[in-house]
Amino acid sequence: MAASAPTMRPTLILALLLHIPLAARDIHVGKDVKTIHEAIKAALPGDTVHLEPKSYRDYAGFYGKKGEPGKPITLDGHGATLEGSDPLDPARWKETAPGLFTNDNLTRLDDATIGRWFFLFDGRMQLMGRTSKGKSDPLKKPEDLQAGEWTFVKDPTREKPPSRQIYGTFHIKLAPGQTLAAANIFAPVRSAGVQFGGDNAHLVIKNLTATHPYNDGFNIHGDCRDVVFENIRAIECGDDGISAHESAQYRVDGFVSIGNSTGICDTGTAQTSYNNVFMERNVGFDLYFLNKGRYRITNAVIFSSALNPFMVTSGADERCELEVDNMLFRRLKKPHKALISATSMIKATRLTMENIEFDMRGQSQLSNCVINGKAEPAGSTGADTAALMRLVPEAEAVGR
């Protein structure tokens, strides 16, 4: 009688399976999983999460998410927009005077959120002269509001220390006879479009727009390594278009920042690089770099109308460094100075600055730069402005 084949033990089968590489997967939101959160949570090294080219009232959160070297986890938006606002629910508001509508409990708030707040009136971002960084107008009294304006009245009696949560009433003014249901008003209810927390590594986020959160379009906290952003846009965000914090390290290739409180704001000990950048209509700052970070911008066009266009600053025991190569920085409003603080440094090559000059309190290394029509250092040829202008998207250049 022939001997039977030996039975393979389960532990040996498992050991062999562990050495078989798993094929990278494509995870489609809306087809394979319902939400962006579920897709990111399920993604393993080498996997790609796919969005549809549409608007999502959602955000993408990465919290301790890691791919592997050579096998990143990728989020490909395929042109998707992460929308941070939702339409107002008229049932939650009451008309307290002709055209004046109020809400005592719109959302959870703190002072920082109120400092970044806005409403969208029929698609128009209404900041009421306020910005998260820089000088802001005081909030109006409800009785002083004009049609298409809003305000917030704080109620300290409802606060519960040590919680930082604040309470109060939002007021919105509409034109006589207009109903809230017909006014097409949206409020920012999400804090970011893309958000990082904890330790993240080996990630790619691309082909994605973040718009209308009350904080940052791309809010990068914690520690991250080998993280790449490609072809991303931040449009009309309550705070920064993109912001690196703590010890984040990433690079961006293709970034558009329009109508945000700050175009780019990086801080802590972050190390970031931005290539192929276009900015306009930012409110508080265009470029704001702080603390002990090392930052780099290449191939950029910035049309500046912000209150404070350009700042590199650090504390007495810190050193902030910014490197610039091939950038056109054109100031569209009244002339303003770009501050480089006493403990900071800028290295610039092929930088053209128009209607703006340096307040150079720290160190600088300038090569082939043109500042308000003057070569720096004397005799240099300056930046190739024609080449820089080719970076401007055709749609953004029309009618300029």
C-alpha positions in Angstrom: 0.0 0.0 0.0 1.5 3.3 -1.1 2.4 5.8 1.7 0.2 8.9 1.8 1.7 12.3 1.2 2.8 14.0 4.4 0.3 16.6 5.7 1.7 20.2 5.7 1.4 21.7 9.2 -0.7 24.9 9.5 2.2 26.8 11.1 4.4 26.0 8.0 1.7 27.1 5.7 1.4 30.4 7.5 5.2 30.9 7.5 5.3 30.4 3.7 2.4 32.8 3.2 4.1 35.5 5.2 7.0 35.4 2.6 4.7 35.8 -0.4 4.4 39.5 -1.2 0.9 40.8 -1.5 -0.2 42.6 -4.7 -0.8 46.3 -4.4 -4.5 47.0 -4.3 -6.7 49.8 -5.8 -9.4 50.9 -3.3 -12.1 53.0 -4.8 -14.2 55.3 -2.6 -17.9 54.8 -3.4 -17.3 51.4 -5.0 -15.2 49.4 -2.7 -15.7 51.4 0.5 -18.2 54.1 1.4 -16.0 56.8 2.9 -12.5 58.3 2.5 -11.9 57.4 6.2 -12.6 53.7 5.6 -10.4 53.7 2.5 -7.4 55.2 4.3 -7.8 52.9 7.3 -7.9 49.8 5.0 -4.9 50.9 2.9 -1.7 48.9 3.2 1.8 49.6 1.8 1.6 49.8 -2.0 -2.1 50.4 -2.1 -3.8 53.4 -3.9 -7.0 55.0 -2.7 -8.9 56.5 -5.6 -11.4 59.3 -5.4 -13.8 60.3 -8.1 -13.4 63.7 -9.8 -16.2 65.3 -7.9 -16.8 67.3 -4.7 -16.8 65.4 -1.3 -18.1 66.9 1.9 -15.5 65.1 3.7 -11.8 65.2 4.7 -8.8 62.9 4.4 -7.2 62.1 7.8 -3.9 60.3 8.2 -3.2 59.4 11.8 -0.1 57.1 12.3 -0.4 55.8 8.7 2.7 54.3 7.1 3.6 52.7 3.9 7.0 51.2 3.3 10.1 52.4 1.4 9.3 52.0 -2.3 5.8 51.0 -1.4 4.0 54.2 -0.4 0.3 54.4 0.4 -1.2 56.8 -2.2 -4.3 58.9 -2.2 -5.1 59.9 -5.7 -7.9 62.5 -5.9 -8.2 62.4 -9.7 -9.2 66.1 -9.5 -11.6 65.7 -6.6 -12.4 68.6 -4.2 -12.7 68.2 -0.4 -15.3 70.7 0.5 -15.1 72.0 4.1 -18.5 73.8 4.2 -22.1 72.7 4.5 -25.3 74.7 3.7 -27.1 76.3 6.6 -30.2 74.5 8.0 -32.9 77.2 8.1 -34.7 75.2 10.8 -31.8 75.9 13.2 -32.0 79.7 12.8 -34.6 82.2 13.9 -35.5 85.7 12.6 -35.1 88.1 15.5 -35.5 91.3 13.5 -36.4 92.0 9.9 -33.7 90.3 7.9 -31.6 89.4 11.0 -31.2 85.7 11.6 -29.6 84.2 14.7 -28.2 80.8 15.9 -27.1 80.2 19.5 -25.5 76.8 18.9 -24.2 76.5 15.4 -21.1 74.3 16.1 -18.4 73.7 18.7 -16.2 76.8 18.9 -13.0 78.2 20.5 -11.3 81.6 20.1 -9.0 80.4 17.4 -11.9 79.1 15.3 -13.8 82.4 15.6 -10.6 84.2 14.5 -10.7 82.1 11.2 -14.4 82.1 10.7 -16.3 83.0 7.5 -19.6 82.4 5.8 -20.1 81.8 2.1 -22.9 84.1 0.7 -24.0 82.6 -2.6 -20.4 81.4 -3.2 -18.7 84.6 -2.0 -16.4 84.2 1.0 -17.3 86.8 3.6 -14.5 87.3 6.2 -15.7 90.6 7.5 -12.3 92.1 7.3 -10.8 89.5 9.5 -7.8 87.1 9.1 -6.3 84.5 11.3 -2.8 86.1 11.1 -2.4 89.8 11.0 -4.6 92.8 11.8 -8.4 92.1 11.8 -11.4 94.3 12.0 -13.4 94.1 15.2 -16.7 92.1 15.0 -19.7 94.3 14.4 -22.7 94.8 16.6 -25.7 92.9 15.2 -27.6 96.1 14.7 -24.8 97.5 12.5 -24.8 94.7 10.0 -25.6 95.3 6.3 -27.1 92.7 4.0 -24.6 89.9 3.3 -22.7 90.4 6.5 -22.4 88.4 9.8 -21.1 88.7 13.3 -20.7 86.7 16.5 -21.5 87.8 20.0 -19.7 85.8 22.7 -21.5 84.7 25.9 -19.0 84.1 28.7 -21.7 83.0 31.1 -22.0 79.7 29.2 -18.2 78.8 29.4 -17.0 75.9 31.5 -13.3 76.3 32.5 -10.8 74.8 32.1 -12.4 73.9 28.7 -11.4 76.3 26.0 -14.8 75.9 24.3 -16.7 79.2 23.9 -20.3 79.9 23.4 -22.3 82.7 21.8 -24.6 83.7 19.0 -24.1 84.1 15.3 -26.0 86.8 13.5 -26.6 86.9 9.7 -28.1 89.9 7.9 -30.1 89.4 4.7 -31.7 91.8 2.2 -35.3 92.8 3.0 -37.7 90.1 2.2 -35.1 87.4 1.5 -35.5 84.1 3.2 -32.6 82.1 4.7 -33.6 79.1 2.6 -33.2 81.1 -0.6 -30.0 82.9 0.4 -27.6 80.0 -0.4 -25.4 80.4 2.6 -22.7 77.9 3.7 -20.7 77.6 6.9 -17.3 75.9 7.3 -17.9 72.8 9.5 -14.6 70.9 8.8 -11.3 71.9 10.1 -9.1 70.8 7.2 -9.1 69.1 3.8 -6.1 66.8 4.4 -5.0 66.4 8.0 -2.0 64.5 9.6 -1.5 63.6 13.2 1.0 61.3 14.9 3.8 59.6 13.0 3.2 59.1 9.3 5.6 57.8 6.6 5.9 56.8 2.9 2.7 58.5 1.7 1.7 60.2 -1.6 -1.3 62.6 -1.8 -2.0 64.0 -5.3 -4.5 65.5 -7.7 -6.6 67.0 -4.9 -8.2 70.4 -4.0 -9.1 71.4 -0.4 -11.5 74.3 0.0 -13.5 76.1 2.6 -12.4 74.5 5.9 -12.2 76.9 8.8 -8.6 75.9 9.4 -6.0 74.7 6.9 -6.4 73.2 3.5 -3.5 70.8 4.2 -2.8 70.6 8.0 0.3 68.6 8.7 0.9 67.9 12.4 3.2 65.4 14.1 6.2 63.7 12.5 6.2 62.5 8.9 8.9 61.1 6.6 9.0 60.4 2.9 5.7 62.2 2.3 5.0 63.7 -1.2 2.2 66.0 -2.3 1.7 66.4 -6.1 -0.7 68.7 -7.9 -2.6 70.0 -4.9 -4.6 73.2 -4.5 -5.9 75.1 -1.4 -8.7 77.5 -2.2 -10.3 79.9 0.3 -9.3 78.2 3.6 -9.9 79.9 6.9 -6.3 79.7 7.9 -3.3 78.3 5.9 -3.3 76.8 2.4 -0.7 74.3 3.7 1.0 74.3 7.1 3.8 72.0 8.5 4.1 71.7 12.3 6.4 70.0 14.8 9.0 67.8 13.0 7.1 67.2 9.7 9.2 66.6 6.6 7.6 66.6 3.1 8.0 67.9 -0.4 5.3 69.4 -2.7 5.5 69.4 -6.5 2.7 71.5 -7.9 0.9 73.8 -5.4 -1.8 76.4 -6.0 -2.8 78.6 -3.0 -5.6 81.2 -3.6 -7.7 83.2 -1.3 -6.5 81.7 2.0 -5.6 83.5 5.1 -2.0 82.5 4.6 -0.5 80.9 1.4 2.1 78.8 3.2 2.8 78.8 6.9 5.5 76.3 8.2 6.7 76.2 11.8 8.5 74.1 14.4 11.5 72.0 13.2 9.8 71.1 10.0 11.7 70.6 6.8 9.7 71.3 3.6 10.2 72.0 -0.1 7.8 73.4 -2.6 8.3 73.3 -6.4 6.0 74.8 -9.1 4.0 77.2 -6.9 1.3 79.7 -7.8 -0.4 82.1 -5.3 -2.8 85.0 -5.4 -5.5 86.7 -3.3 -4.2 85.5 0.1 -5.3 87.7 3.0 -3.0 87.7 6.0 0.4 86.4 4.7 1.6 85.0 1.4 4.7 83.3 2.9 5.2 82.8 6.6 8.1 80.7 7.9 8.9 80.3 11.6 11.1 78.8 14.3 13.9 76.3 13.6 12.7 75.0 10.3 14.5 74.5 7.0 12.3 75.5 4.0 12.8 75.7 0.2 10.7 77.2 -2.6 11.6 76.8 -6.3 9.8 77.9 -9.5 7.2 80.1 -8.0 4.9 82.9 -9.1 3.3 84.9 -6.3 0.9 87.8 -6.8 0.7 89.5 -3.4 -2.3 91.3 -2.0 -1.9 90.0 1.6 -1.6 92.4 4.6 1.9 91.0 5.3 3.4 89.4 2.2 6.6 87.7 3.3 8.1 86.8 6.7 10.9 84.6 7.9 11.3 84.7 11.7 12.6 82.8 14.7 13.2 83.3 18.4 16.5 84.2 20.1 17.6 80.6 20.5 16.3 79.5 17.1 17.4 79.8 13.5 15.0 79.7 10.6 16.3 79.3 7.1 14.5 79.8 3.7 16.0 79.0 0.4 14.5 80.4 -2.8 15.3 79.7 -6.4 13.5 81.2 -9.5 10.6 83.1 -8.0 8.6 86.1 -9.1 7.1 88.0 -6.1 4.9 90.8 -7.4 3.2 93.0 -4.9 -0.2 94.2 -6.2 -1.1 96.6 -3.4 0.9 99.4 -1.8 4.6 98.7 -1.2 5.5 96.5 1.7 8.6 95.1 3.3 9.5 91.4 3.6 10.9 90.8 7.1 13.9 88.5 7.7 14.3 88.5 11.5 17.6 88.9 13.3 18.0 85.1 13.9 16.9 84.0 10.4 18.5 83.6 7.0 17.4 83.7 3.4 19.3 82.3 0.5 17.9 83.5 -2.8 18.9 82.8 -6.4 17.0 84.3 -9.4 14.5 86.1 -7.2 12.5 89.0 -8.7 10.6 91.2 -6.2 8.3 94.0 -7.5 6.9 96.7 -5.2 8.4 95.0 -2.2 11.8 95.1 -0.5 13.6 93.3 2.3 13.7 94.4 5.9 16.9 92.4 6.3 17.7 92.1 10.0 19.2 88.6 9.7 21.5 87.0 7.2 21.2 86.8 3.4 22.8 85.3 0.4 21.5 86.8 -2.8 22.6 85.8 -6.3 21.2 87.0 -9.6 18.3 88.7 -7.9 16.3 91.9 -8.9 14.7 93.9 -6.2 12.4 96.7 -7.4 14.4 96.9 -10.6 17.8 96.9 -9.0 20.2 94.0 -9.4 21.3 92.3 -6.1 24.2 91.9 -5.9 25.1 94.8 -8.2 25.7 93.7 -11.8 23.7 90.5 -11.6 21.3 89.6 -14.4 18.2 88.8 -12.3 15.5 86.2 -12.7 14.0 85.1 -16.0 10.6 86.7 -15.5 9.3 85.4 -18.8 10.1 81.8 -17.7 8.4 82.5 -14.4 5.2 83.8 -16.0 4.9 80.5 -18.0 4.2 78.9 -14.6 0.9 80.8 -14.2 -2.0 78.6 -15.2 -3.7 80.0 -18.3 -7.0 80.3 -16.6 -5.5 82.3 -13.7 -3.7 84.7 -16.1 -6.8 85.6 -18.1 -7.9 89.2 -17.4 -5.0 89.9 -15.1 
